[in-house]
Every structure is written in structure tokens, then in C-alpha cells.
Amino acid sequence: MSQHPLRSLIENKPLLESIAEKYGTPLYLYSGDRIKNNLDHLSTALNKYLEKNQI
């Protein structure tokens, strides 16, 4: 079974607790590396089929 790509962040309880203490809850966290990776995949797919596109 494959692991969730953000599992290492989700399982880092001390990190999540310190962020929650600093910023309060509820709180949404995003991985910049994951966002960039997703945009790269999207850009590759769009470039394959659409000549004129921009992200």
C-alpha cells in the first residue's frame, strides 16, 4: 500500500503542536514542495495537449 505523500509531516506531532500553539486552530497547512510538484505535473499535461496555456 502506498503512503500519503505528506505522511511524514502529518506524523510529526511536535511540529504540528508548535504550529497550532503559535497560530491557533483550526489551521490549514500546505507543503510548498507538494504544491510545486503538482503544478509541474499539471503544466506538463497541459503542454502536451494545449499549445497556448499559462499557469
DSSP file (Angstrom, degrees, kcal/mol; ACC not computed):
  #  RESIDUE AA STRUCTURE BP1 BP2  ACC     N-H-->O    O-->H-N    N-H-->O    O-->H-N    TCO  KAPPA ALPHA  PHI   PSI    X-CA   Y-CA   Z-CA
    1    1 A M              0   0    0      0, 0.0     2,-0.1     0, 0.0     0, 0.0   0.000 360.0 360.0 360.0 134.2    0.0    0.0    0.0
    2    2 A S        -     0   0    0      1,-0.1     2,-0.2     0, 0.0     0, 0.0  -0.450 360.0-121.8 -79.1 152.6    1.4    3.4   -0.9
    3    3 A Q        -     0   0    0     -2,-0.1    -1,-0.1     1,-0.1     0, 0.0  -0.603  29.4 -98.3 -92.2 153.4    1.8    6.1    1.7
    4    4 A H    >   -     0   0    0     -2,-0.2     3,-2.0     1,-0.1     4,-0.3  -0.494  33.9-125.2 -65.0 136.8    0.3    9.5    1.7
    5    5 A P  T 3  S+     0   0    0      0, 0.0     3,-0.2     0, 0.0    -1,-0.1   0.714 109.8  44.6 -62.0 -20.3    2.9   12.0    0.3
    6    6 A L  T >> S+     0   0    0      1,-0.2     4,-2.4     2,-0.1     3,-0.8   0.238  78.3 112.6-105.6  13.3    2.5   14.2    3.4
    7    7 A R  H <> S+     0   0    0     -3,-2.0     4,-2.6     1,-0.3     5,-0.2   0.874  72.8  56.2 -55.5 -41.9    2.6   11.4    5.9
    8    8 A S  H 34 S+     0   0    0     -4,-0.3     4,-0.3    -3,-0.2    -1,-0.3   0.859 111.7  43.9 -61.8 -34.4    5.9   12.4    7.4
    9    9 A L  H X4 S+     0   0    0     -3,-0.8     3,-1.0     2,-0.2    -1,-0.2   0.903 112.9  50.9 -74.1 -41.9    4.5   15.9    8.1
   10   10 A I  H 3< S+     0   0    0     -4,-2.4    -2,-0.2     1,-0.3    -1,-0.2   0.868 110.4  49.8 -63.9 -36.6    1.2   14.6    9.5
   11   11 A E  T 3< S+     0   0    0     -4,-2.6     2,-1.9    -5,-0.2    -1,-0.3   0.525  83.3  97.2 -81.6  -5.2    3.0   12.2   11.8
   12   12 A N    <>  +     0   0    0     -3,-1.0     4,-2.2    -4,-0.3     3,-0.3  -0.564  50.3 173.4 -85.3  78.1    5.3   15.0   13.2
   13   13 A K  H  > S+     0   0    0     -2,-1.9     4,-2.8     1,-0.2     5,-0.2   0.878  72.0  53.3 -58.2 -45.1    3.2   15.7   16.3
   14   14 A P  H  > S+     0   0    0      0, 0.0     4,-2.2     0, 0.0    -1,-0.2   0.901 110.5  48.6 -59.2 -39.1    5.7   18.1   17.9
   15   15 A L  H  > S+     0   0    0     -3,-0.3     4,-2.2     2,-0.2    -2,-0.2   0.945 113.1  46.3 -64.1 -47.9    5.8   20.2   14.8
   16   16 A L  H  X S+     0   0    0     -4,-2.2     4,-2.5     1,-0.2    -1,-0.2   0.891 112.5  50.7 -63.4 -39.7    2.0   20.3   14.4
   17   17 A E  H  X S+     0   0    0     -4,-2.8     4,-2.3    -5,-0.2    -1,-0.2   0.902 110.4  48.9 -65.1 -40.6    1.6   21.2   18.1
   18   18 A S  H  X S+     0   0    0     -4,-2.2     4,-2.0    -5,-0.2    -2,-0.2   0.887 112.7  47.6 -68.0 -37.0    4.1   24.0   17.9
   19   19 A I  H  X S+     0   0    0     -4,-2.2     4,-2.8     2,-0.2     5,-0.4   0.913 112.0  49.9 -68.0 -42.1    2.4   25.4   14.8
   20   20 A A  H  X S+     0   0    0     -4,-2.5     4,-2.3     1,-0.2    -2,-0.2   0.889 111.0  50.0 -63.5 -39.4   -1.0   25.1   16.5
   21   21 A E  H  < S+     0   0    0     -4,-2.3    -1,-0.2     2,-0.2    -2,-0.2   0.911 115.2  43.4 -63.2 -42.1    0.3   26.9   19.6
   22   22 A K  H  < S+     0   0    0     -4,-2.0    -2,-0.2    -5,-0.2    -1,-0.2   0.907 131.7  19.1 -71.9 -42.6    1.8   29.7   17.5
   23   23 A Y  H  < S-     0   0    0     -4,-2.8    -3,-0.2     1,-0.2    -2,-0.2   0.548 100.2-130.8-109.9 -10.4   -1.1   30.3   15.1
   24   24 A G     <  -     0   0    0     -4,-2.3    -1,-0.2    -5,-0.4    -2,-0.1  -0.148  38.3 -39.1  83.0 175.5   -4.1   28.7   16.8
   25   25 A T  S    S+     0   0    0     -4,-0.1     2,-0.2     2,-0.0     3,-0.0  -0.938 102.2  45.1-132.0 156.0   -6.6   26.3   15.4
   26   26 A P  S    S+     0   0    0      0, 0.0     2,-0.3     0, 0.0    -1,-0.0   0.564  78.4 164.9 -71.0 158.0   -8.3   25.5   13.1
   27   27 A L        -     0   0    0     -2,-0.2     2,-0.5     2,-0.0    -3,-0.0  -0.997  31.7-143.5-147.5 136.1   -5.4   25.9   10.7
   28   28 A Y        -     0   0    0     -2,-0.3     2,-0.4    -3,-0.0    -3,-0.0  -0.898  18.4-166.3-102.7 130.1   -4.7   24.8    7.2
   29   29 A L        -     0   0    0     -2,-0.5     2,-0.4     2,-0.0    -2,-0.0  -0.930   2.1-167.9-116.1 140.3   -1.1   23.8    6.3
   30   30 A Y        -     0   0    0     -2,-0.4     2,-0.7     4,-0.0     3,-0.1  -0.962  20.5-130.0-127.2 145.1    0.3   23.4    2.8
   31   31 A S     >  -     0   0    0     -2,-0.4     4,-2.4     1,-0.2     5,-0.2  -0.850  10.9-157.2 -94.0 116.5    3.5   21.9    1.6
   32   32 A G  H  > S+     0   0    0     -2,-0.7     4,-2.4     1,-0.2     5,-0.2   0.883  94.7  52.3 -59.9 -39.6    5.3   24.2   -0.8
   33   33 A D  H  > S+     0   0    0      1,-0.2     4,-2.4     2,-0.2    -1,-0.2   0.902 109.9  48.6 -63.5 -40.7    7.2   21.3   -2.3
   34   34 A R  H  > S+     0   0    0      2,-0.2     4,-2.5     1,-0.2    -2,-0.2   0.904 110.9  50.0 -67.4 -41.0    4.0   19.4   -2.9
   35   35 A I  H  X S+     0   0    0     -4,-2.4     4,-2.4     2,-0.2    -2,-0.2   0.932 112.1  47.9 -62.0 -45.7    2.2   22.4   -4.5
   36   36 A K  H  X S+     0   0    0     -4,-2.4     4,-2.4     1,-0.2    -2,-0.2   0.919 111.6  50.3 -61.8 -43.8    5.2   23.0   -6.8
   37   37 A N  H  X S+     0   0    0     -4,-2.4     4,-2.1     1,-0.2    -1,-0.2   0.914 111.0  48.7 -60.7 -44.3    5.3   19.3   -7.8
   38   38 A N  H  X S+     0   0    0     -4,-2.5     4,-2.3     1,-0.2    -1,-0.2   0.899 111.6  49.5 -63.5 -41.0    1.5   19.3   -8.5
   39   39 A L  H  X S+     0   0    0     -4,-2.4     4,-2.8     2,-0.2    -2,-0.2   0.879 108.6  53.2 -66.8 -37.1    1.9   22.4  -10.7
   40   40 A D  H  X S+     0   0    0     -4,-2.4     4,-2.3     2,-0.2    -2,-0.2   0.921 110.5  47.2 -62.0 -43.4    4.8   20.9  -12.6
   41   41 A H  H  X S+     0   0    0     -4,-2.1     4,-2.1     2,-0.2    -2,-0.2   0.913 113.5  48.1 -64.0 -42.4    2.6   17.8  -13.3
   42   42 A L  H  X S+     0   0    0     -4,-2.3     4,-2.7     2,-0.2     5,-0.2   0.923 111.4  50.1 -63.4 -44.9   -0.3   20.0  -14.4
   43   43 A S  H  X S+     0   0    0     -4,-2.8     4,-2.8     1,-0.2    -2,-0.2   0.905 109.6  51.3 -61.2 -42.8    2.0   22.1  -16.6
   44   44 A T  H  X S+     0   0    0     -4,-2.3     4,-1.4     2,-0.2    -1,-0.2   0.921 112.0  46.7 -60.6 -44.7    3.4   19.0  -18.3
   45   45 A A  H  X S+     0   0    0     -4,-2.1     4,-1.1     2,-0.2    -2,-0.2   0.917 113.9  47.2 -65.3 -43.7    0.0   17.6  -19.0
   46   46 A L  H >X S+     0   0    0     -4,-2.7     4,-3.5     1,-0.2     3,-0.6   0.915 109.8  52.9 -65.3 -42.2   -1.3   21.0  -20.4
   47   47 A N  H 3< S+     0   0    0     -4,-2.8    -1,-0.2     1,-0.2    -2,-0.2   0.812 104.1  58.4 -62.9 -29.2    1.8   21.5  -22.6
   48   48 A K  H 3< S+     0   0    0     -4,-1.4    -1,-0.2    -5,-0.2    -2,-0.2   0.852 124.3  17.7 -67.8 -34.7    1.3   18.0  -24.1
   49   49 A Y  H << S+     0   0    0     -4,-1.1     2,-0.5    -3,-0.6    -2,-0.2   0.651 121.4  54.7-114.8 -21.5   -2.2   18.9  -25.3
   50   50 A L     <  -     0   0    0     -4,-3.5    -1,-0.2    -5,-0.2     3,-0.2  -0.952  55.8-165.9-124.2 116.2   -2.6   22.7  -25.4
   51   51 A E  S    S+     0   0    0     -2,-0.5     2,-0.8     1,-0.2    -1,-0.2   0.913  83.9  45.2 -65.9 -43.4   -0.1   24.7  -27.2
   52   52 A K  S    S+     0   0    0     -6,-0.0     2,-0.3     2,-0.0    -1,-0.2  -0.844  79.4 127.9-108.4  99.1   -1.1   28.0  -25.7
   53   53 A N        -     0   0    0     -2,-0.8     2,-0.3    -3,-0.2   -10,-0.0  -0.974  32.3-165.6-144.8 159.3   -1.5   27.7  -21.9
   54   54 A Q              0   0    0     -2,-0.3    -2,-0.0     1,-0.1   -11,-0.0  -0.980 360.0 360.0-149.2 132.9   -0.2   29.5  -18.9
   55   55 A I              0   0    0     -2,-0.3    -1,-0.1   -16,-0.0   -12,-0.0   0.350 360.0 360.0-110.3 360.0   -0.3   28.6  -15.2
